[in-house]
């Protein structure tokens, strides 16, 4: 095998470049990227956060997550179950009752998510200020570009068509 060649398409391990996150981030077939895409999407984050306290039924999750469709919640729960983050328990009742709870691995992910939420809460004012400053700069640049275009248009001689 040539030096630096991956063992398989899904293998994103060390290729001899230290701390190069772009090694795995740029390839869609990388398992690390696929897992991050899955657990970091907004519905997964909300499901994991809600299941931290206790197990919940599908309808309880759907009511608690504003804006999620039944189809999207179903897909999210299936993906989280497949990844070993959520357990699904079907109770043999009529109608069937299905409960969802975090697995031990899901609980460890929740603590990581909690750290991200804490960071967001601590920095939300600074982020809001940065957004406002950025929007102000963009608006000023657009206004300056508009004024320049108007100035150039006014400076051009009017075209007249002669026959």
C-alpha positions as CSV (number, residue, x, y, z in Angstrom):
1,X,0.0,0.0,0.0
2,X,1.3,3.4,-0.9
3,X,2.3,5.7,2.0
4,X,-0.6,7.9,3.0
5,X,-3.2,5.6,1.3
6,X,-6.2,4.8,3.4
7,X,-7.0,1.2,4.3
8,X,-10.6,1.6,3.2
9,X,-13.0,4.4,2.0
10,X,-14.5,4.7,5.5
11,X,-11.3,4.6,7.4
12,X,-10.3,8.1,8.4
13,X,-7.4,7.4,10.7
14,X,-3.9,8.8,10.7
15,X,-2.4,9.3,7.3
16,X,0.8,10.8,8.6
17,X,-0.4,14.4,8.9
18,X,-0.6,15.5,12.5
19,X,-3.8,17.2,13.7
20,X,-5.2,17.8,10.2
21,X,-8.9,17.9,10.8
22,X,-9.4,18.5,7.1
23,X,-8.3,14.9,6.5
24,X,-11.7,13.6,7.6
25,X,-13.8,16.7,7.2
26,X,-13.6,16.9,3.5
27,X,-14.6,13.4,2.6
28,X,-18.3,12.6,2.6
29,X,-17.6,8.9,3.1
30,X,-15.7,9.4,6.3
31,X,-17.4,7.7,9.3
32,X,-16.4,10.4,11.7
33,X,-18.0,13.1,9.5
34,X,-21.1,11.0,9.1
35,X,-21.5,10.6,12.9
36,X,-20.9,14.3,13.5
37,X,-23.5,15.1,10.8
38,X,-26.0,12.8,12.5
39,X,-25.5,13.8,16.2
40,X,-25.1,17.5,15.5
41,X,-28.3,18.1,13.5
42,X,-30.9,20.2,15.3
43,X,-33.5,17.5,15.7
44,X,-31.0,14.9,17.2
45,X,-29.7,17.5,19.6
46,X,-33.2,18.3,20.8
47,X,-34.1,14.6,21.2
48,X,-31.0,13.8,23.1
49,X,-31.5,16.9,25.4
50,X,-35.1,15.9,26.1
51,X,-34.4,12.2,26.8
52,X,-31.8,13.2,29.4
53,X,-34.4,13.6,32.1
54,X,-36.5,10.5,31.5
55,X,-37.8,8.2,28.8
56,X,-40.5,9.7,26.6
57,X,-43.2,8.5,24.2
58,X,-43.1,9.5,20.6
59,X,-46.1,11.9,21.1
60,X,-44.4,13.5,24.1
61,X,-41.3,14.1,22.1
62,X,-43.3,15.5,19.1
63,X,-45.2,17.9,21.4
64,X,-42.0,19.1,23.1
65,X,-40.1,19.8,19.9
66,X,-41.5,22.8,18.1
67,X,-41.5,22.5,14.4
68,X,-40.5,18.8,13.9
69,X,-42.7,16.8,11.6
70,X,-43.8,13.3,12.4
71,X,-41.7,12.0,9.5
72,X,-38.6,13.8,10.6
73,X,-38.9,12.8,14.3
74,X,-39.4,9.2,13.2
75,X,-36.3,9.3,11.0
76,X,-34.2,11.0,13.7
77,X,-35.2,8.4,16.3
78,X,-34.4,5.6,14.0
79,X,-31.0,7.0,13.2
80,X,-30.2,7.6,16.9
81,X,-31.4,4.0,17.7
82,X,-29.2,2.6,14.8
83,X,-26.2,4.6,16.1
84,X,-26.7,3.1,19.6
85,X,-27.7,6.4,21.3
86,X,-31.4,5.7,21.9
87,X,-33.2,2.6,23.1
88,X,-36.7,2.0,21.7
89,X,-39.1,-0.1,23.9
90,X,-42.4,-1.4,22.5
91,X,-45.0,-2.3,25.1
92,X,-47.5,-4.9,24.0
93,X,-50.6,-2.9,24.7
94,X,-53.5,-1.7,22.5
95,X,-52.7,0.7,21.1
96,X,-49.0,-0.1,21.2
97,X,-46.9,2.1,23.5
98,X,-43.4,3.0,22.4
99,X,-40.9,4.6,24.8
100,X,-37.5,6.1,23.9
101,X,-34.6,6.5,26.3
102,X,-30.9,7.3,26.1
103,X,-28.5,4.5,26.1
104,X,-25.4,4.8,28.3
105,X,-23.5,6.1,25.3
106,X,-26.3,8.6,24.6
107,X,-26.0,9.9,28.2
108,X,-22.3,10.6,27.6
109,X,-23.2,12.5,24.4
110,X,-25.7,14.5,26.4
111,X,-22.9,15.8,28.7
112,X,-21.0,17.0,25.6
113,X,-24.1,18.7,24.2
114,X,-24.7,20.3,27.6
115,X,-21.1,21.8,27.4
116,X,-22.0,23.2,24.0
117,X,-25.2,24.7,25.3
118,X,-23.4,26.2,28.2
119,X,-20.8,27.8,25.9
120,X,-23.6,29.2,23.7
121,X,-25.4,30.7,26.7
122,X,-22.1,32.3,28.0
123,X,-21.3,33.8,24.6
124,X,-24.8,34.7,23.2
125,X,-24.4,38.4,23.9
126,X,-21.0,38.6,22.3
127,X,-22.3,36.7,19.3
128,X,-25.3,39.0,19.0
129,X,-23.0,42.0,19.1
130,X,-20.8,40.5,16.5
131,X,-23.8,39.8,14.2
132,X,-25.1,43.3,14.7
133,X,-21.6,44.8,13.8
134,X,-21.3,42.5,10.8
135,X,-24.9,43.5,9.6
136,X,-24.0,47.2,10.1
137,X,-20.8,46.8,8.0
138,X,-22.6,45.0,5.3
139,X,-25.4,47.6,5.1
140,X,-22.9,50.4,5.0
141,X,-21.0,48.7,2.2
142,X,-24.1,48.1,0.2
143,X,-25.2,51.7,0.7
144,X,-21.7,52.9,-0.5
145,X,-21.8,50.6,-3.5
146,X,-25.3,51.9,-4.4
147,X,-24.2,55.6,-4.0
148,X,-21.1,54.9,-6.2
149,X,-23.3,53.2,-8.9
150,X,-25.7,56.2,-8.8
151,X,-22.8,58.7,-9.0
152,X,-21.3,56.9,-12.0
153,X,-24.7,56.7,-13.7
154,X,-25.2,60.4,-13.2
155,X,-21.7,61.2,-14.6
156,X,-22.3,59.3,-17.8
157,X,-23.5,61.4,-20.7
158,X,-27.0,60.7,-21.9
159,X,-27.1,58.6,-25.0
160,X,-29.2,60.0,-27.8
161,X,-30.2,58.1,-30.9
162,X,-30.0,59.9,-34.2
163,X,-31.6,58.9,-37.4
